[in-house]
Amino acid sequence: MVSQTASPSPAPILDVLNIEVVYNAVALVLKGVSLNVPKGGVVALLGANGAGKTTTLKAISNLLRAERGEVTKGAIVFDGERIDRLSPNDLVRRGAIQVMEGRHCFGHLTIEENLLTGAFTRRDGRAAVMRDLEAVYATFPRLKERRSTQAGYASGGEQQMCAIGRAMMSRPKLILLDEPSMGLAPTVVEEIFEIVRDLNAREGVSFLLAEQNANIALRYASFGYILETGRVVLDGAAEALRSNEDVREFYLGVAQSGRRSFKRVKTYKRRKRWLA
C-alpha cells in the first residue's frame, strides 16, 4: 500500500484493522483492509464498481451475514469498542448507521413516516423525537413540503435526502454513506454533498463516504482511501490525492496534457505506479 501521509487525526471514532471478508465461505472479497475515520471527520472511500467499497461498509455495519458474508480476520473498533460481533441494531444504538446504496426508502410510506422509522431504537420519548424531526425538516426544507407524499413517488434527490434524514433521526455519531451520487443529476449531487458538509460542521457527525465520483468526494472529504480488488492501494489527505498524477489520470480523468478522449483511453497502456 502506498501512503501519501500519516493516518488522519484526531483520534479516530472508527478503526478498521486489517480485515478480511469472505462470502459463502470461499470467496475472499476484502484482503487486509485498514482505515480510520477521525471524530468529526469526513473520509472518502474511493474505487471503481466492484472494488469492495460496499462490502467494507457492510462489514462495519454488520450487514454481511444477511448475504452469507463474514469478517474472518482483523477487527473493527467504533468509539473505543470492538463492534464486529454486535448486531446491526446494537450498532445503531451506539451511534453508527449506514445509508444504503440506492436510498432504500420505504416506497409505500410517506416521507415523514420514513423519517420516523429512523428513531425506532430511541427511548427518549415522543417530544424529543418530534424536536429532531423538525430539525431534519430545517436541514431539508424540501422534505417538509413533501412530508405527506409517498416516498416511492419522490424524486431520486428527495429520496436521498429522506435516507440521510432518516439516519439523522437515530442521533448518529457516524454515518456510512454508500454511493450518494448514484443516479442523481450533478446539481442534486452538489446539494447532497453540501448537506453532508453542513451536518458535519453543525452537528459534528462523522462520515465515511463510499463513492465512485472521486472528483466530488475529494472536494468534500479531508482524507481518502482508494480500494482496488479488495485492497487499499493508496491513501492520503484529500488535497494530496487530488494532485497525485495517477489519481488525476485514473480517477479524475485528467492527465498532464489535459482530459483524455474516450478513444485514447481505450488504447491507453500505462499502469498505475502502485500496481507496477
N, C-alpha and C positions, 0 to 999 in steps of 0.2 A: 504494500500500500504506500502511495506517495502522499506525504503530508506537507501542506503549504505552510502551516503554522502549528503552534501548540493547540491543544484542545481548548474549546471556548470556556470562558469564565464569566460570571462567578460560579460558585458550587452548583453542580447540576441538580435539577429536580428529577431527571431521568438519566439512568445509566444502563446502556445495553452492552453487556460484557461478553464478547466473543461467542455469540450464539450460533448454533446450527439448527436448522429446521428441516424435518423430514416429513414428507407426505406418504401415506399408505405404507409406512414402514420401510420404504425402499428409495423414494425419490428425494435426493438431497437438494434442497432449494436455496437455503441460505448457508454460507460457508464461512463461519468465523466473523460474523458482523459485529462490529463495535461502534457505538456512537453515544453522544450525550447531548442533552438539552439543558442549558443553564436556566435557573429560576428567572422568570420574566423574559426569557429569550424567545426568538423566532429562528428556527433552524429548518433549512430546506434539505429534503432527501430527494435527490435527482437521479434520473436514469430513464432509459427507453422502456417501452412497454415490455413486460416480462423480465425486467431486471431484478425484481424482488422487493419493490417498494411496498406494495400492498401486503405481501407476506410479512414484511418487517413490522408494519403497523398492527397487523392481526396477531402477531406474536406478542407484541407489547400489551394489547388489549385483551389477550386471552380468548380470541375468537377462532383459533386454529382447529380446535377439537371438533367443531361442527363440520369441518371439511376434511377430517381424518388426517390432520397435521399435528405435529407436536414439536416443542423445543427439546432437543435431545442433548445439547451441550450448552454450557455457558449459563448466564444468569441475567435477570432484568430487575433493576432496583429503581423504585419510584418513591421519591420523597423520603429516602433513607430506609425503605423497607423492601425486601425482596418480594416480588409480586407474581412471578411466573407460575406459581401454583394456586393462585387465587381464582375465584370465579369472576366472570365479567361483571356481575352485579356488585361484588365486593370492591372491584377496582373502581367502578363508577362512584360508589360511596366514598372512596378515598380521594376522588377528585380527578381521575383520568378518564377521558371519554373519547371515543372515535366517531368522527363524521365520515360515513362510508362513501366510497366512490359511487357516483350516480345518485347521490342525495338520499334515496330510500325513505322518502316521506310516506306516510300512510295516506294513500290516494283517496280513500273513502271518508276520511276525517277532514274537518275544516283546518285551516291554518292554525287557529287558536287551539283546537283540540290536539293537534300535533305538538305545539309548543308545550302544552301542559303535560304531555307524556314524558317530557324531559325531567319532570320533577317527581317521578314516581318513587325514587329512592329516598326522598326527603321526608323528614319527620318534624319539621319546624312550623307546621300549621299553615292553613289556607291564606291567612293575611300576608305572611312572608312570601308565599308563592305568588300571590297576586301583585305584590310590590315588584317582584322580579319580572313578572310578565309585562308590567308597564315599562320597566327598564329596557326589556327586549324591544318593545314597540318604539321606545325613544331612539334606540340604535337602528331599528329597521322600520321607519315610518310607512314604507310600502306594505309591510305585513299588517300593520294596524288597519290600513284601508281595505285589505283583503281578508281580514280575520274570519269572516263568515263563509269564505269561498272554500270549496273542497280542494285539498292540496293537489289532487290529480288534474285539476283544471288550471293550476297556476303555471306561470312560465318557468323555464329552467332556472333563471336567476332568482325568482321568488322562492322556488323550492330549495335552492342552495342556501338562501338567507334563512328559510324556515329550519333547515337542518342545523345550521350554525346556532340559530336562536334556541332551538330545542336543546342543543348541547349546553348552552349558557344557563338554561333553566336548572341544570344539575349543580350549579355553582362550581365549575371545574377549576382545578389548578393547571391542568394540561389538556389541550385539545390536539388529537391526532387527526389531521385534516387530509383526506385522501383525494387527490386529483380535483381540487376545487374549480379548476378552469375547464374541466371536461364538458364539451358540448355547449359552451356559452360564448356569446359574442364578445369581442375584445373589450368593448366599453363596459359590459357587465362584469367581466373578469377583473378589470381595473377597480370597479366599485367593490367587488367582493374582497380584494386584497387590501383596499383602503379600510374596510370594516375590520379586517383582521388586525391591521396596524393599530386602529383605534382601540379595539378591545385589549390588545396587548399593552398599549400605553396607559389606558384609563383604568382597566380592571386588573392589570398585572398577570393576565393569563398567559402561560407559556404555550407555544405552538410548535409542533413538528409537522411540516408540510411535505407530503409526498406529491411530487409534481413532475410532469414531463416538460412543461413550459419553463425551461431553466432561465430564460431571459427575465420573466416577471418574478419568478421565485427569488432569484438572487438580488432583485431590487428591493424586496421587502424583508428578506431574511438577513441576519447578521453573520451566519455561518452556514456552511453547506457540506454535504457528503454526496459523492457520486457512486452509485451502485452499478455494477455490470455483472451479469450472470451470477448473482447471489453474493458478490463480494464488494466491499468498499474499496474502490481503486484510487480515490482521490478525496481529500478533504481540506478545508481551509476557510479563512474568512471570506465572506461573500464577495468583497471587492477584489480579493486576490484571485478567486476563481473566475470572476468576470474578465479579468485582464490576462488570465492564463491563455496562451496561444492555442493549446489543444482544446480547452473548454470552449473558447470562442469559435473554433472551427467545427468541432463535432457536436456541440450542444447549442450554441447560439447562432450557427450558420454564417459566421463571419470569419474570413481569412485575412491575412495581412494585405492581400491585394483587393479586399472588399468581398461582398457577398457573392457566393458561387451560384452559377446557374444549375438547374436540376440536371441538365445534360452532362455537365462537367462532374457533378457529384457521382453520377452513375459509374464513371470510369476512374474515380479517384482511388489511388493505391496506397497512400501514406497510412502508416499505422500510428495509433496513439503511443506516445513515448512510454506510458506506464504499462503497455502491453508488449513492447518491443523486446 
